[in-house]
Amino acid sequence: MAGPNPFRAPSKRWSERRRAADSCLRSGDRFRHRGNDTGKILRGVAALATAATAVVAMCGAAQARPAEGDWNGCPYGAVCIWGQDRNPYLDPHPTNVYWSYGAHNLSNQYGDHYVFNVI
């Protein structure tokens, strides 16, 4: 039969080591608490995560809103067009303001215009 015999008694050396380990555990030595630190850390992390979740749930979720204000007459979140020969730095009144995506009718728009997508 190949390999060690499972029915044979353990060697003397193994039993001596086992007795030495048992005596350390019974003596109240520092080795007695080995391995418990990981459990304490994990319990602490779990408690912190639970507390953080409770705080977020009580405060409510942050709501996204468009920015308030404008840039030279063009509100944030809009696309603005100034008429021909009008400078947005000097004239804070755009001729066209668009709030939605998609195609828009830009007929009768001739010449050079300033177009700003204010985000």
Buried (B, 14 or more C-beta within 10 A) or exposed (E): EEEEEEEEEEEEEEEEEEEEEEEBEEEEEEEEEEEEEEEEEEEEEEEEEEEEEEEEEEEEEEEEEEEEEBBBBBBEBBBBBBBEEBEBEEBEEBBBBBEEEEEEEEEEEEEEBBBBEBE
